[in-house]
C-alpha cells in the first residue's frame, strides 16, 4: 500500500490491500474509515510513533513538506538507495506510480 494512496483514499486503499491478500472487507468492518479520516480506538501499544496514543477521529492529510525542504543532493541519495524498489513497483522519480497502459495509475 502506498502512503499517498492511503492518505488520498483510505477506504479504497484498505479494501484493495485486503482483497490483495484474499481477505473479505465487509462494510461494517471498515466503517471507521472514511474519506480523509479514520476513527481510531484506544491502543495499548508500548513503543513506536507517539501518534499511536491518539484516538478518536483522525484527519488524514499528505505530509509532503520534505518535497520543498529536502536538498537536491539528499533527494539524489535517497533516490539512489530506493531505485531498485522504485523500478520494481513502477514508481517514477517524483514519487508517483508510472501510468499503466489504460491511462490510470
Z-matrix of the N, CA and C atoms (Angstrom, degrees):
N
C 1 1.440
C 2 1.523 1 107.93
N 3 1.296 2 115.70 1 130.68
C 4 1.462 3 120.30 2 178.05
C 5 1.525 4 110.45 3 -87.47
N 6 1.311 5 115.75 4 136.96
C 7 1.464 6 122.54 5 179.03
C 8 1.526 7 111.24 6 -52.00
N 9 1.331 8 116.16 7 -47.67
C 10 1.467 9 120.70 8 -176.06
C 11 1.527 10 111.47 9 -61.35
N 12 1.325 11 117.10 10 -39.91
C 13 1.464 12 120.76 11 178.73
C 14 1.520 13 110.99 12 -68.37
N 15 1.327 14 116.68 13 -41.49
C 16 1.464 15 119.91 14 178.87
C 17 1.521 16 111.09 15 -61.53
N 18 1.328 17 117.02 16 -45.09
C 19 1.466 18 120.08 17 -178.33
C 20 1.531 19 111.02 18 -65.84
N 21 1.338 20 117.27 19 -40.20
C 22 1.466 21 121.08 20 -179.64
C 23 1.523 22 113.25 21 -72.18
N 24 1.340 23 116.39 22 -43.82
C 25 1.470 24 121.59 23 -174.94
C 26 1.527 25 109.05 24 -139.65
N 27 1.340 26 117.00 25 73.55
C 28 1.462 27 119.57 26 -172.08
C 29 1.531 28 114.50 27 -59.44
N 30 1.298 29 116.89 28 -44.60
C 31 1.467 30 118.41 29 -176.74
C 32 1.535 31 111.06 30 -65.70
N 33 1.305 32 115.41 31 -45.24
C 34 1.467 33 120.04 32 179.13
C 35 1.530 34 110.33 33 -60.62
N 36 1.331 35 116.87 34 -41.64
C 37 1.462 36 121.00 35 -179.41
C 38 1.527 37 111.21 36 -64.09
N 39 1.325 38 117.12 37 -42.78
C 40 1.463 39 120.69 38 179.77
C 41 1.527 40 110.07 39 -68.19
N 42 1.333 41 117.17 40 -43.43
C 43 1.468 42 120.14 41 177.78
C 44 1.531 43 110.39 42 -58.43
N 45 1.331 44 116.59 43 -43.72
C 46 1.459 45 120.96 44 179.32
C 47 1.516 46 112.18 45 -64.00
N 48 1.330 47 116.82 46 -41.08
C 49 1.462 48 120.58 47 179.57
C 50 1.529 49 110.59 48 -65.37
N 51 1.316 50 117.01 49 -43.18
C 52 1.465 51 120.12 50 178.64
C 53 1.524 52 111.13 51 -64.95
N 54 1.324 53 116.78 52 -43.51
C 55 1.467 54 120.58 53 178.05
C 56 1.527 55 110.30 54 -61.51
N 57 1.327 56 116.64 55 -37.25
C 58 1.455 57 121.20 56 -179.47
C 59 1.518 58 113.95 57 -63.33
N 60 1.318 59 116.88 58 -25.19
C 61 1.466 60 119.80 59 177.68
C 62 1.526 61 111.54 60 -108.17
N 63 1.343 62 115.66 61 12.90
C 64 1.459 63 120.33 62 173.41
C 65 1.513 64 116.04 63 77.56
N 66 1.324 65 117.93 64 21.89
C 67 1.462 66 120.29 65 178.12
C 68 1.528 67 110.47 66 -101.71
N 69 1.326 68 116.99 67 139.11
C 70 1.460 69 119.22 68 177.37
C 71 1.533 70 110.05 69 -68.98
N 72 1.311 71 115.91 70 153.40
C 73 1.467 72 120.90 71 -179.98
C 74 1.526 73 109.32 72 -128.29
N 75 1.358 74 117.07 73 71.29
C 76 1.468 75 119.18 74 178.89
C 77 1.530 76 110.70 75 -59.94
N 78 1.318 77 116.42 76 140.26
C 79 1.472 78 121.30 77 -178.32
C 80 1.521 79 112.25 78 -52.95
N 81 1.324 80 116.91 79 -39.80
C 82 1.468 81 119.98 80 -178.10
C 83 1.523 82 111.67 81 -62.38
N 84 1.328 83 117.33 82 -31.15
C 85 1.462 84 120.47 83 -179.45
C 86 1.528 85 112.29 84 -78.12
N 87 1.331 86 116.48 85 -15.03
C 88 1.460 87 120.30 86 -178.92
C 89 1.530 88 112.21 87 -113.84
N 90 1.313 89 116.87 88 15.09
C 91 1.465 90 121.43 89 -177.19
C 92 1.529 91 112.39 90 -61.40
N 93 1.310 92 117.34 91 -23.06
C 94 1.472 93 121.42 92 -179.20
C 95 1.529 94 112.79 93 -80.58
N 96 1.325 95 116.91 94 -2.38
C 97 1.465 96 121.16 95 -179.07
C 98 1.514 97 108.66 96 -113.47
N 99 1.324 98 117.31 97 122.51
C 100 1.461 99 121.74 98 179.66
C 101 1.511 100 110.86 99 -131.17
N 102 1.317 101 116.04 100 -170.78
C 103 1.462 102 121.00 101 178.62
C 104 1.516 103 109.79 102 -70.25
N 105 1.314 104 115.83 103 112.47
C 106 1.455 105 121.23 104 176.18
C 107 1.511 106 115.35 105 72.59
N 108 1.330 107 117.66 106 16.60
C 109 1.463 108 119.32 107 -179.12
C 110 1.521 109 110.76 108 -157.52
N 111 1.312 110 114.73 109 155.83
C 112 1.458 111 122.25 110 169.95
C 113 1.522 112 107.16 111 -136.22
N 114 1.303 113 116.76 112 151.75
C 115 1.458 114 121.43 113 175.55
C 116 1.521 115 106.23 114 -112.60
N 117 1.323 116 115.28 115 117.59
C 118 1.459 117 121.04 116 -175.90
C 119 1.517 118 111.17 117 -105.04
N 120 1.319 119 115.17 118 141.90
C 121 1.457 120 121.00 119 173.18
C 122 1.519 121 109.45 120 -87.18
N 123 1.315 122 116.14 121 178.68
C 124 1.454 123 121.63 122 178.76
C 125 1.519 124 109.72 123 -67.29
N 126 1.326 125 115.77 124 136.54
C 127 1.455 126 121.81 125 179.41
C 128 1.524 127 109.42 126 -110.21
N 129 1.305 128 115.24 127 151.02
C 130 1.464 129 119.87 128 177.67
C 131 1.528 130 110.49 129 -115.40
N 132 1.325 131 115.76 130 29.99
C 133 1.460 132 120.34 131 179.52
C 134 1.510 133 111.21 132 -65.58
N 135 1.314 134 116.14 133 150.30
C 136 1.461 135 121.04 134 -177.73
C 137 1.519 136 113.83 135 -104.54
N 138 1.327 137 116.81 136 -25.77
C 139 1.457 138 118.06 137 -179.09
C 140 1.515 139 109.35 138 -148.85
N 141 1.331 140 115.29 139 164.57
C 142 1.452 141 120.63 140 179.97
C 143 1.510 142 111.34 141 124.32
N 144 1.313 143 115.41 142 -157.11
C 145 1.452 144 121.93 143 -178.66
C 146 1.528 145 110.56 144 -63.50
N 147 1.342 146 118.81 145 134.18
C 148 1.468 147 120.73 146 179.87
C 149 1.531 148 114.02 147 -56.12
N 150 1.333 149 117.59 148 -22.24
C 151 1.463 150 119.50 149 179.90
C 152 1.528 151 111.99 150 -67.74
N 153 1.326 152 118.25 151 -9.56
C 154 1.465 153 120.91 152 179.81
C 155 1.528 154 111.60 153 -63.33
N 156 1.332 155 117.46 154 -17.95
C 157 1.456 156 120.68 155 -179.63
C 158 1.525 157 112.59 156 -87.53
N 159 1.321 158 117.25 157 -5.61
C 160 1.464 159 120.05 158 179.25
C 161 1.513 160 109.86 159 -75.70
N 162 1.320 161 115.17 160 146.10
C 163 1.458 162 119.55 161 173.84
C 164 1.517 163 108.17 162 -143.08
N 165 1.321 164 115.95 163 174.18
C 166 1.455 165 120.53 164 -175.35
C 167 1.520 166 110.64 165 86.77
N 168 1.335 167 115.93 166 -162.17
C 169 1.462 168 119.72 167 -178.03
C 170 1.531 169 110.59 168 -77.23
N 171 1.322 170 114.90 169 128.21
C 172 1.457 171 122.22 170 179.91
C 173 1.526 172 107.74 171 -116.92
N 174 1.327 173 116.57 172 124.57
C 175 1.461 174 120.75 173 176.34
C 176 1.522 175 108.55 174 -83.17
N 177 1.318 176 115.60 175 130.77
C 178 1.464 177 120.88 176 179.65
C 179 1.520 178 109.52 177 -95.73
N 180 1.302 179 116.29 178 133.82
C 181 1.459 180 121.15 179 175.02
C 182 1.518 181 108.11 180 -148.87
N 183 1.289 182 115.36 181 143.66
C 184 1.462 183 120.35 182 -179.48
C 185 1.529 184 109.60 183 -66.78
N 186 1.312 185 115.72 184 135.21
C 187 1.462 186 121.26 185 175.08
C 188 1.521 187 106.74 186 -107.19
N 189 1.322 188 115.28 187 95.50
C 190 1.465 189 118.96 188 -179.49
C 191 1.524 190 111.30 189 -118.39
N 192 1.319 191 115.52 190 31.31
C 193 1.463 192 121.50 191 176.44
C 194 1.518 193 110.53 192 -56.03
N 195 1.320 194 116.18 193 -34.86
C 196 1.458 195 120.95 194 -178.42
C 197 1.523 196 112.07 195 -58.42
N 198 1.334 197 117.11 196 -29.01
C 199 1.466 198 119.61 197 -178.26
C 200 1.531 199 111.19 198 -60.02
N 201 1.316 200 116.70 199 -37.83
C 202 1.464 201 120.57 200 -178.40
C 203 1.528 202 112.14 201 -89.35
N 204 1.337 203 117.12 202 -27.38
C 205 1.463 204 118.83 203 -172.28
C 206 1.528 205 114.55 204 -99.96
N 207 1.324 206 119.08 205 -14.57
C 208 1.463 207 120.53 206 -179.23
C 209 1.524 208 110.08 207 -79.88
N 210 1.314 209 115.57 208 134.09
C 211 1.470 210 119.95 209 179.88
C 212 1.529 211 110.16 210 -68.34
N 213 1.326 212 115.49 211 156.97
C 214 1.468 213 120.61 212 178.65
C 215 1.526 214 110.56 213 -59.12
N 216 1.316 215 116.42 214 -41.06
C 217 1.470 216 121.53 215 178.72
C 218 1.523 217 110.90 216 -58.82
N 219 1.331 218 117.02 217 -48.35
C 220 1.462 219 120.48 218 -179.38
C 221 1.528 220 111.46 219 -65.27
N 222 1.337 221 116.82 220 -37.36
C 223 1.474 222 119.56 221 176.64
C 224 1.517 223 110.98 222 -61.02
N 225 1.336 224 116.51 223 -43.00
C 226 1.462 225 120.63 224 179.55
C 227 1.535 226 111.34 225 -63.68
N 228 1.320 227 116.39 226 -40.70
C 229 1.467 228 120.34 227 178.79
C 230 1.527 229 110.36 228 -63.32
N 231 1.320 230 116.42 229 -48.62
C 232 1.464 231 120.65 230 -179.74
C 233 1.526 232 110.48 231 -62.80
N 234 1.317 233 117.09 232 -41.93
C 235 1.469 234 120.27 233 178.33
C 236 1.521 235 111.26 234 -62.62
N 237 1.326 236 117.34 235 -40.77
C 238 1.466 237 120.34 236 178.84
C 239 1.525 238 111.04 237 -63.83
N 240 1.318 239 116.82 238 -41.23
C 241 1.465 240 120.73 239 179.22
C 242 1.529 241 110.50 240 -66.03
N 243 1.326 242 116.44 241 -41.84
C 244 1.463 243 120.84 242 -176.76
C 245 1.514 244 115.20 243 -86.30
N 246 1.331 245 117.91 244 -4.57
C 247 1.460 246 121.58 245 -174.11
C 248 1.537 247 114.40 246 -52.18
N 249 1.330 248 119.63 247 -46.02
C 250 1.470 249 117.88 248 -179.70
C 251 1.535 250 113.11 249 -57.85
N 252 1.315 251 117.46 250 -41.74
C 253 1.471 252 119.87 251 179.38
C 254 1.522 253 111.28 252 -73.66
N 255 1.327 254 116.93 253 -35.54
C 256 1.461 255 119.37 254 177.54
C 257 1.525 256 110.20 255 -61.17
N 258 1.321 257 116.72 256 -41.82
C 259 1.462 258 120.83 257 178.13
C 260 1.523 259 110.79 258 -66.25
N 261 1.316 260 115.88 259 -43.75
C 262 1.468 261 119.78 260 -179.21
C 263 1.524 262 112.48 261 -60.29
N 264 1.336 263 117.09 262 -41.48
C 265 1.465 264 121.21 263 -175.94
C 266 1.528 265 113.47 264 -98.64
N 267 1.316 266 117.42 265 7.26
C 268 1.459 267 121.09 266 175.55
C 269 1.518 268 114.11 267 67.91
N 270 1.315 269 117.23 268 34.93
C 271 1.459 270 121.02 269 -179.54
C 272 1.520 271 109.30 270 -93.88
N 273 1.345 272 115.70 271 125.86
C 274 1.461 273 120.23 272 178.41
C 275 1.525 274 109.63 273 -73.93
N 276 1.306 275 116.37 274 163.71
C 277 1.469 276 122.10 275 -176.14
C 278 1.521 277 113.26 276 -55.64
N 279 1.318 278 118.89 277 -33.17
C 280 1.465 279 118.91 278 -179.01
C 281 1.521 280 112.59 279 -81.82
N 282 1.349 281 117.66 280 5.63
C 283 1.453 282 120.51 281 171.66
C 284 1.511 283 115.98 282 98.29
N 285 1.311 284 117.94 283 5.64
C 286 1.468 285 120.10 284 178.76
C 287 1.517 286 109.59 285 -108.92
N 288 1.367 287 116.98 286 148.25
C 289 1.460 288 117.92 287 177.82
C 290 1.519 289 110.33 288 -64.30
N 291 1.307 290 116.14 289 148.21
C 292 1.459 291 120.77 290 175.77
C 293 1.512 292 108.83 291 -63.54
N 294 1.338 293 116.65 292 145.41
C 295 1.453 294 120.37 293 178.43
C 296 1.509 295 110.65 294 -66.45
N 297 1.333 296 115.50 295 138.12
C 298 1.459 297 120.66 296 176.53
C 299 1.515 298 107.87 297 -80.79
N 300 1.331 299 117.60 298 161.71
C 301 1.467 300 120.71 299 -176.67
C 302 1.524 301 113.82 300 -54.68
N 303 1.348 302 118.69 301 -26.78
C 304 1.463 303 119.82 302 -179.01
C 305 1.533 304 112.17 303 -81.20
N 306 1.333 305 117.60 304 3.16
C 307 1.454 306 122.11 305 176.84
C 308 1.515 307 114.54 306 90.73
N 309 1.325 308 118.30 307 1.75
C 310 1.461 309 122.15 308 179.48
C 311 1.511 310 110.47 309 -104.30
N 312 1.343 311 114.95 310 158.60
C 313 1.474 312 119.55 311 174.39
C 314 1.489 313 109.60 312 -74.91
